[in-house]
Amino acid sequence: MKFKNIFKNKSTMTTENTEIDQELQDATLENNVNEEQVIVEELSVEEQLTQDLAKEKDKYLRLFAEFENYKRRTTKERIELFKTANQEVLLAMLPVLDDFDRAIIEINKSEDELLTKGVELIHEKLKNTLVAKGLEQVEVTAGDAFNADFAEAITQIPAPSDSMKGKIVDVLEKGYKLGDKIIRFPKVVIGQ
């Protein structure tokens, strides 16, 4: 009987040990789950910080690119402004240049060589000064095909020959450009 009691006590102890082992396993699993949740929470915080950093980097790069575009655009506008800053003054000087051209033609008809030479020197000096400021003559001559992008048609006349139809017959007023921009279109007569 004593043996039975020991066996019975041992059996009870085994059952109790099993229950304790089960509780330990449950507690360990619960701890592991809690630790995994903490790790997941830590990872999500790290991931969140990484995502925030990536967003801020993207925002910074976009802002930097926008600023670079702004600098490039304002520099281009400033250069363009400097190129065409003299436009109004040059436009005001064009009629004076035209008058000089007409005066040279009329003075060449006279016999006074000194007068002709003096006016030609002044005319050349004026032209050279305007050219130095960026003024260029638009090259259009009689016989060229008419292009509305580079000349202004004042009138149409019957073409002197079939080969002159749609072409420039006469140039009434010279055209000028400042840089790449035409500031006064040449006025022409075209053949019909």
Contact map, one row per residue, 1 for C-alpha under 8 A:
111110000000000000000000000000000000000000000000000000000000000000000000000000000000000000000000000000000000000000000000000000000000000000000000000000000000000000000000000000000000000000000000
111111000000000000000000000000000000000000000000000000000000000000000000000000000000000000000000000000000000000000000000000000000000000000000000000000000000000000000000000000000000000000000000
111111100000000000000000000000000000000000000000000000000000000000000000000000000000000000000000000000000000000000000000000000000000000000000000000000000000000000000000000000000000000000000000
111111110000000000000000000000000000000000000000000000000000000000000000000000000000000000000000000000000000000000000000000000000000000000000000000000000000000000000000000000000000000000000000
111111111000000000000000000000000000000000000000000000000000000000000000000000000000000000000000000000000000000000000000000000000000000000000000000000000000000000000000000000000000000000000000
011111111100000000000000000000000000000000000000000000000000000000000000000000000000000000000000000000000000000000000000000000000000000000000000000000000000000000000000000000000000000000000000
001111111110000000000000000000000000000000000000000000000000000000000000000000000000000000000000000000000000000000000000000000000000000000000000000000000000000000000000000000000000000000000000
000111111111000000000000000000000000000000000000000000000000000000000000000000000000000000000000000000000000000000000000000000000000000000000000000000000000000000000000000000000000000000000000
000011111111100000000000000000000000000000000000000000000000000000000000000000000000000000000000000000000000000000000000000000000000000000000000000000000000000000000000000000000000000000000000
000001111111110000000000000000000000000000000000000000000000000000000000000000000000000000000000000000000000000000000000000000000000000000000000000000000000000000000000000000000000000000000000
000000111111111000000000000000000000000000000000000000000000000000000000000000000000000000000000000000000000000000000000000000000000000000000000000000000000000000000000000000000000000000000000
000000011111111100000000000000000000000000000000000000000000000000000000000000000000000000000000000000000000000000000000000000000000000000000000000000000000000000000000000000000000000000000000
000000001111111110000000000000000000000000000000000000000000000000000000000000000000000000000000000000000000000000000000000000000000000000000000000000000000000000000000000000000000000000000000
000000000111111111000000000000000000000000000000000000000000000000000000000000000000000000000000000000000000000000000000000000000000000000000000000000000000000000000000000000000000000000000000
000000000011111111100000000000000000000000000000000000000000000000000000000000000000000000000000000000000000000000000000000000000000000000000000000000000000000000000000000000000000000000000000
000000000001111111110000000000000000000000000000000000000000000000000000000000000000000000000000000000000000000000000000000000000000000000000000000000000000000000000000000000000000000000000000
000000000000111111111000000000000000000000000000000000000000000000000000000000000000000000000000000000000000000000000000000000000000000000000000000000000000000000000000000000000000000000000000
000000000000011111111100000000000000000000000000000000000000000000000000000000000000000000000000000000000000000000000000000000000000000000000000000000000000000000000000000000000000000000000000
000000000000001111111110000000000000000000000000000000000000000000000000000000000000000000000000000000000000000000000000000000000000000000000000000000000000000000000000000000000000000000000000
000000000000000111111111000000000000000000000000000000000000000000000000000000000000000000000000000000000000000000000000000000000000000000000000000000000000000000000000000000000000000000000000
000000000000000011111111100000000000000000000000000000000000000000000000000000000000000000000000000000000000000000000000000000000000000000000000000000000000000000000000000000000000000000000000
000000000000000001111111110000000000000000000000000000000000000000000000000000000000000000000000000000000000000000000000000000000000000000000000000000000000000000000000000000000000000000000000
000000000000000000111111111000000000000000000000000000000000000000000000000000000000000000000000000000000000000000000000000000000000000000000000000000000000000000000000000000000000000000000000
000000000000000000011111111100000000000000000000000000000000000000000000000000000000000000000000000000000000000000000000000000000000000000000000000000000000000000000000000000000000000000000000
000000000000000000001111111110000000000000000000000000000000000000000000000000000000000000000000000000000000000000000000000000000000000000000000000000000000000000000000000000000000000000000000
000000000000000000000111111111000000000000000000000000000000000000000000000000000000000000000000000000000000000000000000000000000000000000000000000000000000000000000000000000000000000000000000
000000000000000000000011111111100000000000000000000000000000000000000000000000000000000000000000000000000000000000000000000000000000000000000000000000000000000000000000000000000000000000000000
000000000000000000000001111111110000000000000000000000000000000000000000000000000000000000000000000000000000000000000000000000000000000000000000000000000000000000000000000000000000000000000000
000000000000000000000000111111111000000000000000000000000000000000000000000000000000000000000000000000000000000000000000000000000000000000000000000000000000000000000000000000000000000000000000
000000000000000000000000011111111100000000000000000000000000000000000000000000000000000000000000000000000000000000000000000000000000000000000000000000000000000000000000000000000000000000000000
000000000000000000000000001111111110000000000000000000000000000000000000000000000000000000000000000000000000000000000000000000000000000000000000000000000000000000000000000000000000000000000000
000000000000000000000000000111111111000000000000000000000000000000000000000000000000000000000000000000000000000000000000000000000000000000000000000000000000000000000000000000000000000000000000
000000000000000000000000000011111111100000000000000000000000000000000000000000000000000000000000000000000000000000000000000000000000000000000000000000000000000000000000000000000000000000000000
000000000000000000000000000001111111110000000000000000000000000000000000000000000000000000000000000000000000000000000000000000000000000000000000000000000000000000000000000000000000000000000000
000000000000000000000000000000111111111000000000000000000000000000000000000000000000000000000000000000000000000000000000000000000000000000000000000000000000000000000000000000000000000000000000
000000000000000000000000000000011111111100000000000000000000000000000000000000000000000000000000000000000000000000000000000000000000000000000000000000000000000000000000000000000000000000000000
000000000000000000000000000000001111111110000000000000000000000000000000000000000000000000000000000000000000000000000000000000000000000000000000000000000000000000000000000000000000000000000000
000000000000000000000000000000000111111111000000000000000000000000000000000000000000000000000000000000000000000000000000000000000000000000000000000000000000000000000000000000000000000000000000
000000000000000000000000000000000011111111100000000000000000000000000000000000000000000000000000000000000000000000000000000000000000000000000000000000000000000000000000000000000000000000000000
000000000000000000000000000000000001111111110000000000000000000000000000000000000000000000000000000000000000000000000000000000000000000000000000000000000000000000000000000000000000000000000000
000000000000000000000000000000000000111111111000000000000000000000000000000000000000000000000000000000000000000000000000000000000000000000000000000000000000000000000000000000000000000000000000
000000000000000000000000000000000000011111111100000000000000000000000000000000000000000000000000000000000000000000000000000000000000000000000000000000000000000000000000000000000000000000000000
000000000000000000000000000000000000001111111110000000000000000000000000000000000000000000000000000000000000000000000000000000000000000000000000000000000000000000000000000000000000000000000000
000000000000000000000000000000000000000111111111000000000000000000000000000000000000000000000000000000000000000000000000000000000000000000000000000000000000000000000000000000000000000000000000
000000000000000000000000000000000000000011111111100000000000000000000000000000000000000000000000000000000000000000000000000000000000000000000000000000000000000000000000000000000000000000000000
000000000000000000000000000000000000000001111111110000000000000000000000000000000000000000000000000000000000000000000000000000000000000000000000000000000000000000000000000000000000000000000000
000000000000000000000000000000000000000000111111111000000000000000000000000000000000000000000000000000000000000000000000000000000000000000000000000000000000000000000000000000000000000000000000
000000000000000000000000000000000000000000011111111100000000000000000000000000000000000000000000000000000000000000000000000000000000000000000000000000000000000000000000000000000000000000000000
000000000000000000000000000000000000000000001111111110000000000000000000000000000000000000000000000000000000000000000000000000000000000000000000000000000000000000000000000000000000000000000000
000000000000000000000000000000000000000000000111111111000000000000000000000000000000000000000000000000000000000000000000000000000000000000000000000000000000000000000000000000000000000000000000
000000000000000000000000000000000000000000000011111111100000000000000000000000000000000000000000000000000000000000000000000000000000000000000000000000000000000000000000000000000000000000000000
000000000000000000000000000000000000000000000001111111110000000000000000000000000000000000000000000000000000000000000000000000000000000000000000000000000000000000000000000000000000000000000000
000000000000000000000000000000000000000000000000111111111000000000000000000000000000000000000000000000000000000000000000000000000000000000000000000000000000000000000000000000000000000000000000
000000000000000000000000000000000000000000000000011111111100000000000000000000000000000000000000000000000000000000000000000000000000000000000000000000000000000000000000000000000000000000000000
000000000000000000000000000000000000000000000000001111111110000000000000000000000000000000000000000000000000000000000000000000000000000000000000000000000000000000000000000000000000000000000000
000000000000000000000000000000000000000000000000000111111111000000000000000000000000000000000000000000000000000000000000000000000000000000000000000000000000000000000000000000000000000000000000
000000000000000000000000000000000000000000000000000011111111100000000000000000000000000000000000000000000000000000000000000000000000000000000000000000000000000000000000000000000000000000000000
000000000000000000000000000000000000000000000000000001111111110000000000000000000000000000000000000000000000000000000000000000000000000000000000000000000000000000000000000000000000000000000000
000000000000000000000000000000000000000000000000000000111111111000000000000000000000000000000000000000000000000000000000000000000000000000000000000000000000000000000000000000000000000000000000
000000000000000000000000000000000000000000000000000000011111111100000000000000000000000000000000000000000000000000000000000000000000000000000000000000000000000000000000000000000000000000000000
000000000000000000000000000000000000000000000000000000001111111110000000000000000000000000000000000000000000000000000000000000000000000000000000000000000000000000000000000000000000000000000000
000000000000000000000000000000000000000000000000000000000111111111000000000000000000000000000000000000000000000000000000000000000000000000000000000000000000000000000000000000000000000000000000
000000000000000000000000000000000000000000000000000000000011111111100000000000000000000000000000000000000000000000000000000000000000000000000000000000000000000000000000000000000000000000000000
000000000000000000000000000000000000000000000000000000000001111111110000000000000000000000000000000000000000000000000000000000000000000000000000000000000000000000000000000000000000000000000000
000000000000000000000000000000000000000000000000000000000000111111111000000000000000000000000000000000000000000000000000000000000000000000000000000000000000000000000000000000000000000000000000
000000000000000000000000000000000000000000000000000000000000011111111100000000000000000000000000000000000000000000000000000000000000000000000000000000000000000000000000000000000000000000000000
000000000000000000000000000000000000000000000000000000000000001111111110000000000000000000000000000000000000000000000000000000000000000000000000000000000000000000000000000000000000000000000000
000000000000000000000000000000000000000000000000000000000000000111111111000000000000000000000000000000000000000000000000000000000000000000000000000000000000000000000000000000000000000000000000
000000000000000000000000000000000000000000000000000000000000000011111111100000000000000000000000000000000000000000000000000000000000000000000000000000000000000000000000000000000000000000000000
000000000000000000000000000000000000000000000000000000000000000001111111110000000000000000000000000000000000000000000000000000000000000000000000000000000000000000000000000000000000000000000000
000000000000000000000000000000000000000000000000000000000000000000111111111000000000000000000000000000000000000000000000000000000000000000000000000000000000000000000000000000000000000000000000
000000000000000000000000000000000000000000000000000000000000000000011111111100000000000000000000000000000000000000000000000000000000000000000000000000000000000000000000000000000000000000000000
000000000000000000000000000000000000000000000000000000000000000000001111111110000000000000000000000000000000000000000000000000000000000000000000000000000000000000000000000000000000000000000000
000000000000000000000000000000000000000000000000000000000000000000000111111111000000000000000000000000000000000000000000000000000000000000000000000000000000000000000000000000000000000000000000
000000000000000000000000000000000000000000000000000000000000000000000011111111100000000000000000000000000000000000000000000000000000000000000000000000000000000000000000000000000000000000000000
000000000000000000000000000000000000000000000000000000000000000000000001111111110000000000000000000000000000000000000000000000000000000000000000000000000000000000000000000000000000000000000000
000000000000000000000000000000000000000000000000000000000000000000000000111111111000000000000000000000000000000000000000000000000000000000000000000000000000000000000000000000000000000000000000
000000000000000000000000000000000000000000000000000000000000000000000000011111111100000000000000000000000000000000000000000000000000000000000000000000000000000000000000000000000000000000000000
000000000000000000000000000000000000000000000000000000000000000000000000001111111110000000000000000000000000000000000000000000000000000000000000000000000000000000000000000000000000000000000000
000000000000000000000000000000000000000000000000000000000000000000000000000111111111000000000000000000000000000000000000000000000000000000000000000000000000000000000000000000000000000000000000
000000000000000000000000000000000000000000000000000000000000000000000000000011111111100000000000000000000000000000000000000000000000000000000000000000000000000000000000000000000000000000000000
000000000000000000000000000000000000000000000000000000000000000000000000000001111111110000000000000000000000000000000000000000000000000000000000000000000000000000000000000000000000000000000000
000000000000000000000000000000000000000000000000000000000000000000000000000000111111110000000000000000000000000000000000000000000000010000000000000000000000000000000000000000000110000000000000
000000000000000000000000000000000000000000000000000000000000000000000000000000011111111000000000000000000000000000000000000000000000000000000000000000000000000000000000000000000110000000000000
000000000000000000000000000000000000000000000000000000000000000000000000000000001111111100000000000000000000000000000000000000000000000000000000000000000000000000000000000000000000000000000000
000000000000000000000000000000000000000000000000000000000000000000000000000000000111111111000000000000000000000000000000000000000000100000000000000000000000000000000000000000000000000000000000
000000000000000000000000000000000000000000000000000000000000000000000000000000000001111111100000000000000000000000000000000000000000000000000000000000000000000000000000000000000100001000000000
000000000000000000000000000000000000000000000000000000000000000000000000000000000000111111110000000000000000000000000000000000000000000000000000000000000000000000000000000000000000000000000000
000000000000000000000000000000000000000000000000000000000000000000000000000000000000011111111000000000000000000000000000000000000000000000000000000000000000000000000000000000000000000000000000
000000000000000000000000000000000000000000000000000000000000000000000000000000000000011111111100000000000000000000000000000000000100001000000000000000000000000000000000000000000000000000000000
000000000000000000000000000000000000000000000000000000000000000000000000000000000000001111111110000000000000000000000000000000000000000000000000000000000000000000000000000000000000001100000000
000000000000000000000000000000000000000000000000000000000000000000000000000000000000000111111111000000000000000000000000000000000000000000000000000000000000000000000000000000000000000000000000
000000000000000000000000000000000000000000000000000000000000000000000000000000000000000011111111100000000000000000000000000000000000000000000000000000000000000000000000000000000000000000000000
000000000000000000000000000000000000000000000000000000000000000000000000000000000000000001111111110000000000000000000000000000000000000000000000000000000000000000000000000000000000000000000000
000000000000000000000000000000000000000000000000000000000000000000000000000000000000000000111111111000000000000000000000000000000000000000000000000000000000000000000000000000000000000000000000
000000000000000000000000000000000000000000000000000000000000000000000000000000000000000000011111111100000000000000000000000000000000000000000000000000000000000000000000000000000000000000000000
000000000000000000000000000000000000000000000000000000000000000000000000000000000000000000001111111110000000000000000000001001100000000000000000000000000000000000000000000000000000000000000000
000000000000000000000000000000000000000000000000000000000000000000000000000000000000000000000111111111000000000000000000000000000000000000000000000000000000000000000000000000000000000000000000
000000000000000000000000000000000000000000000000000000000000000000000000000000000000000000000011111111100000000000000000000000000000000000000000000000000000000000000000000000000000000000000000
000000000000000000000000000000000000000000000000000000000000000000000000000000000000000000000001111111110000000000000000001000000000000000000000000000000000000000000000000000000000000000000000
000000000000000000000000000000000000000000000000000000000000000000000000000000000000000000000000111111111000000000000000001000000000000000000000000000000000000000000000000000000000000000000000
000000000000000000000000000000000000000000000000000000000000000000000000000000000000000000000000011111111100000000000000000000000000000000000000000000000000000000000000000000000000000000000000
000000000000000000000000000000000000000000000000000000000000000000000000000000000000000000000000001111111110000000000000000000000000000000000000000000000000000000000000000000000000000000000000
000000000000000000000000000000000000000000000000000000000000000000000000000000000000000000000000000111111111000000010011000000000000000000000000000000000000000000000000000000000000000000000000
000000000000000000000000000000000000000000000000000000000000000000000000000000000000000000000000000011111111100000000000000000000000000000000000000000000000000000000000000000000000000000000000
000000000000000000000000000000000000000000000000000000000000000000000000000000000000000000000000000001111111110000000000000000000000000000000000000000000000000000000000000000000000000000000000
000000000000000000000000000000000000000000000000000000000000000000000000000000000000000000000000000000111111110100110000000000000000000000000000000000000000000000000000000000000000000000000000
000000000000000000000000000000000000000000000000000000000000000000000000000000000000000000000000000000011111111000010000000000000000000000000000000000000000000000000000000000000000000000000000
000000000000000000000000000000000000000000000000000000000000000000000000000000000000000000000000000000001111111000000000000000000000000000000000000000000000000000000000000000000000000000000000
000000000000000000000000000000000000000000000000000000000000000000000000000000000000000000000000000000000111111100000000000000000000000000000000000000000000000000000000000000000000000000000000
000000000000000000000000000000000000000000000000000000000000000000000000000000000000000000000000000000000001111110000000000000000000000000000000000000000000000000000000000000000000000000000000
000000000000000000000000000000000000000000000000000000000000000000000000000000000000000000000000000000000010011111110000000000000000000000000000000000000000000000000000000000000000000000000000
000000000000000000000000000000000000000000000000000000000000000000000000000000000000000000000000000000000000001111111000000000000000000000000000000000000000000000000000000000000000000000000000
000000000000000000000000000000000000000000000000000000000000000000000000000000000000000000000000000000000000000111111100000000000000000000000000000000000000000000000000000000000000000000000000
000000000000000000000000000000000000000000000000000000000000000000000000000000000000000000000000000000000010000111111110000000000000000000000000000000000000000000000000000000000000000000000000
000000000000000000000000000000000000000000000000000000000000000000000000000000000000000000000000000000010011000111111111000000000000000000000000000000000000000000000000000000000000000000000000
000000000000000000000000000000000000000000000000000000000000000000000000000000000000000000000000000000000000000011111111100000000000000000000000000000000000000000000000000000000000000000000000
000000000000000000000000000000000000000000000000000000000000000000000000000000000000000000000000000000000000000001111111110000000000000000000000000000000000000000000000000000000000000000000000
000000000000000000000000000000000000000000000000000000000000000000000000000000000000000000000000000000010000000000111111111000000000000000000000000000000000000000000000000000000000000000000000
000000000000000000000000000000000000000000000000000000000000000000000000000000000000000000000000000000010000000000011111111100000000000000000000000000000000000000000000000000000000000000000000
000000000000000000000000000000000000000000000000000000000000000000000000000000000000000000000000000000000000000000001111111110000000000000000000000000000000000000000000000000000000000000000000
000000000000000000000000000000000000000000000000000000000000000000000000000000000000000000000000000000000000000000000111111111000000000000000000000000000000000000000000000000000000000000000000
000000000000000000000000000000000000000000000000000000000000000000000000000000000000000000000000100110000000000000000011111111100000000000000000000000000000000000000000000000000000000000000000
000000000000000000000000000000000000000000000000000000000000000000000000000000000000000000000000000000000000000000000001111111110000000000000000000000000000000000000000000000000000000000000000
000000000000000000000000000000000000000000000000000000000000000000000000000000000000000000000000000000000000000000000000111111111000000000000000000000000000000000000000000000000000000000000000
000000000000000000000000000000000000000000000000000000000000000000000000000000000000000000000000100000000000000000000000011111111100000000000000000000000000000000000000000000000000000000000000
000000000000000000000000000000000000000000000000000000000000000000000000000000000000000000000000100000000000000000000000001111111110000000000000000000000000000000000000000000000000000000000000
000000000000000000000000000000000000000000000000000000000000000000000000000000000000000000000000000000000000000000000000000111111111000000000000000000000000000000000000000000000000000000000000
000000000000000000000000000000000000000000000000000000000000000000000000000000000000000000000000000000000000000000000000000011111111100000000000000000000000000000000000000000000000000000000000
000000000000000000000000000000000000000000000000000000000000000000000000000000000000000001000000000000000000000000000000000001111111111000000000000000000000000000000000000000000000000000000000
000000000000000000000000000000000000000000000000000000000000000000000000000000000000000000000000000000000000000000000000000000111111111100000000000000000000000000000000000000000000000000000000
000000000000000000000000000000000000000000000000000000000000000000000000000000000000000000000000000000000000000000000000000000011111111000000000000000000000000000000000000000000000000000000000
000000000000000000000000000000000000000000000000000000000000000000000000000000000000010000000000000000000000000000000000000000001111111000000000000000000000000000000000000000000000000000000000
000000000000000000000000000000000000000000000000000000000000000000000000000000000010000000000000000000000000000000000000000000000111111100000000000000000000000000000000000000000110000000000000
000000000000000000000000000000000000000000000000000000000000000000000000000000000000000001000000000000000000000000000000000000000111111110000000000000000000000000000000000000011110000000000000
000000000000000000000000000000000000000000000000000000000000000000000000000000000000000000000000000000000000000000000000000000000010011111000000000000000000000000000000000000011110000000000000
000000000000000000000000000000000000000000000000000000000000000000000000000000000000000000000000000000000000000000000000000000000000001111100000000000000000000000000000000001111000000000000000
000000000000000000000000000000000000000000000000000000000000000000000000000000000000000000000000000000000000000000000000000000000000000111110000000001000000000000000000000001111000010011000000
000000000000000000000000000000000000000000000000000000000000000000000000000000000000000000000000000000000000000000000000000000000000000011111000000000000000000000000000000000100000000000000000
000000000000000000000000000000000000000000000000000000000000000000000000000000000000000000000000000000000000000000000000000000000000000001111101000000100000000000000000001000000000000001000000
000000000000000000000000000000000000000000000000000000000000000000000000000000000000000000000000000000000000000000000000000000000000000000111111000000000000000000000001011000000000000000000000
000000000000000000000000000000000000000000000000000000000000000000000000000000000000000000000000000000000000000000000000000000000000000000011111000000000000000000000011111000000000000000000000
000000000000000000000000000000000000000000000000000000000000000000000000000000000000000000000000000000000000000000000000000000000000000000001111100000000000000000010011100000000000000000000000
000000000000000000000000000000000000000000000000000000000000000000000000000000000000000000000000000000000000000000000000000000000000000000011111110000000000000000000011000000000000000000000000
000000000000000000000000000000000000000000000000000000000000000000000000000000000000000000000000000000000000000000000000000000000000000000000011111000000000000000000111000000000000000000000000
000000000000000000000000000000000000000000000000000000000000000000000000000000000000000000000000000000000000000000000000000000000000000000000001111100100000000000000111000000000000000000000100
000000000000000000000000000000000000000000000000000000000000000000000000000000000000000000000000000000000000000000000000000000000000000000000000111111100000000000000000000000000000000000000000
000000000000000000000000000000000000000000000000000000000000000000000000000000000000000000000000000000000000000000000000000000000000000000000000011111111000000000000000000000000000000000000000
000000000000000000000000000000000000000000000000000000000000000000000000000000000000000000000000000000000000000000000000000000000000000000000000001111100000000000000000000000000000000000000000
000000000000000000000000000000000000000000000000000000000000000000000000000000000000000000000000000000000000000000000000000000000000000001000000001111110000000000000000000000000000010011000000
000000000000000000000000000000000000000000000000000000000000000000000000000000000000000000000000000000000000000000000000000000000000000000010000011111111000000000000000000000100000000011110000
000000000000000000000000000000000000000000000000000000000000000000000000000000000000000000000000000000000000000000000000000000000000000000000000000101111100000000000000000000000000000011110000
000000000000000000000000000000000000000000000000000000000000000000000000000000000000000000000000000000000000000000000000000000000000000000000000000100111111000000000000000000000000000000111100
000000000000000000000000000000000000000000000000000000000000000000000000000000000000000000000000000000000000000000000000000000000000000000000000000000011111000000000000000000000000000000111000
000000000000000000000000000000000000000000000000000000000000000000000000000000000000000000000000000000000000000000000000000000000000000000000000000000001111100000000000000000000000000000011100
000000000000000000000000000000000000000000000000000000000000000000000000000000000000000000000000000000000000000000000000000000000000000000000000000000001111110000000000000000000000000000001111
000000000000000000000000000000000000000000000000000000000000000000000000000000000000000000000000000000000000000000000000000000000000000000000000000000000011111000000000000000000000000000001111
000000000000000000000000000000000000000000000000000000000000000000000000000000000000000000000000000000000000000000000000000000000000000000000000000000000001111100000000000000000000000000000011
000000000000000000000000000000000000000000000000000000000000000000000000000000000000000000000000000000000000000000000000000000000000000000000000000000000000111111011000100000000000000000000111
000000000000000000000000000000000000000000000000000000000000000000000000000000000000000000000000000000000000000000000000000000000000000000000000000000000000011111010000000000000000000000000010
000000000000000000000000000000000000000000000000000000000000000000000000000000000000000000000000000000000000000000000000000000000000000000000000000000000000001111111000000000000000000000000000
000000000000000000000000000000000000000000000000000000000000000000000000000000000000000000000000000000000000000000000000000000000000000000000000000000000000001111111000000000000000000000000000
000000000000000000000000000000000000000000000000000000000000000000000000000000000000000000000000000000000000000000000000000000000000000000000000000000000000000011111000000000000000000000000000
000000000000000000000000000000000000000000000000000000000000000000000000000000000000000000000000000000000000000000000000000000000000000000000010000000000000001111111111100000000000000000000011
000000000000000000000000000000000000000000000000000000000000000000000000000000000000000000000000000000000000000000000000000000000000000000000000000000000000001011111110000000000000000000000111
000000000000000000000000000000000000000000000000000000000000000000000000000000000000000000000000000000000000000000000000000000000000000000000000110000000000000000011111000000000000000000000111
000000000000000000000000000000000000000000000000000000000000000000000000000000000000000000000000000000000000000000000000000000000000000000000111110000000000000000011111100000000000000000000110
000000000000000000000000000000000000000000000000000000000000000000000000000000000000000000000000000000000000000000000000000000000000000000001111110000000000000000010111111000000000000000011110
000000000000000000000000000000000000000000000000000000000000000000000000000000000000000000000000000000000000000000000000000000000000000000000110000000000000001000010011111000000000000000011110
000000000000000000000000000000000000000000000000000000000000000000000000000000000000000000000000000000000000000000000000000000000000000000001100000000000000000000000001111100000000000000011100
000000000000000000000000000000000000000000000000000000000000000000000000000000000000000000000000000000000000000000000000000000000000000000011100000000000000000000000001111111000000000001111000
000000000000000000000000000000000000000000000000000000000000000000000000000000000000000000000000000000000000000000000000000000000000000000000000000000000000000000000000011111000000000001111000
000000000000000000000000000000000000000000000000000000000000000000000000000000000000000000000000000000000000000000000000000000000000000000000000000000000000000000000000001111100000000001110000
000000000000000000000000000000000000000000000000000000000000000000000000000000000000000000000000000000000000000000000000000000000000000011000000000000000000000000000000001111110000000011100000
000000000000000000000000000000000000000000000000000000000000000000000000000000000000000000000000000000000000000000000000000000000000000011100000000000100000000000000000000011111000011111100000
000000000000000000000000000000000000000000000000000000000000000000000000000000000000000000000000000000000000000000000000000000000000001111000000000000000000000000000000000001111100011111000000
000000000000000000000000000000000000000000000000000000000000000000000000000000000000000000000000000000000000000000000000000000000000001111000000000000000000000000000000000000111111111100000000
000000000000000000000000000000000000000000000000000000000000000000000000000000000011001000000000000000000000000000000000000000000000011100000000000000000000000000000000000000011111111000000000
000000000000000000000000000000000000000000000000000000000000000000000000000000000011000000000000000000000000000000000000000000000000011100000000000000000000000000000000000000001111110000000000
000000000000000000000000000000000000000000000000000000000000000000000000000000000000000000000000000000000000000000000000000000000000000000000000000000000000000000000000000000001111110000000000
000000000000000000000000000000000000000000000000000000000000000000000000000000000000000000000000000000000000000000000000000000000000000000000000000000000000000000000000000000001111111000000000
000000000000000000000000000000000000000000000000000000000000000000000000000000000000000000000000000000000000000000000000000000000000000001000000000001000000000000000000000000111111111110000000
000000000000000000000000000000000000000000000000000000000000000000000000000000000000001000100000000000000000000000000000000000000000000000000000000000000000000000000000000000111100111110000000
000000000000000000000000000000000000000000000000000000000000000000000000000000000000000000100000000000000000000000000000000000000000000000000000000000000000000000000000000000111000011111000000
000000000000000000000000000000000000000000000000000000000000000000000000000000000000000000000000000000000000000000000000000000000000000001000000000001110000000000000000000001110000011111100000
000000000000000000000000000000000000000000000000000000000000000000000000000000000000000000000000000000000000000000000000000000000000000001010000000001110000000000000000001111110000000111110000
000000000000000000000000000000000000000000000000000000000000000000000000000000000000000000000000000000000000000000000000000000000000000000000000000000111100000000000000001111100000000011111000
000000000000000000000000000000000000000000000000000000000000000000000000000000000000000000000000000000000000000000000000000000000000000000000000000000111110000000000001111110000000000001111100
000000000000000000000000000000000000000000000000000000000000000000000000000000000000000000000000000000000000000000000000000000000000000000000000000000001111100000000001111100000000000000111110
000000000000000000000000000000000000000000000000000000000000000000000000000000000000000000000000000000000000000000000000000000000000000000000000010000001011101000001111110000000000000000011111
000000000000000000000000000000000000000000000000000000000000000000000000000000000000000000000000000000000000000000000000000000000000000000000000000000000001111100011111100000000000000000001111
000000000000000000000000000000000000000000000000000000000000000000000000000000000000000000000000000000000000000000000000000000000000000000000000000000000001111000011100000000000000000000000111
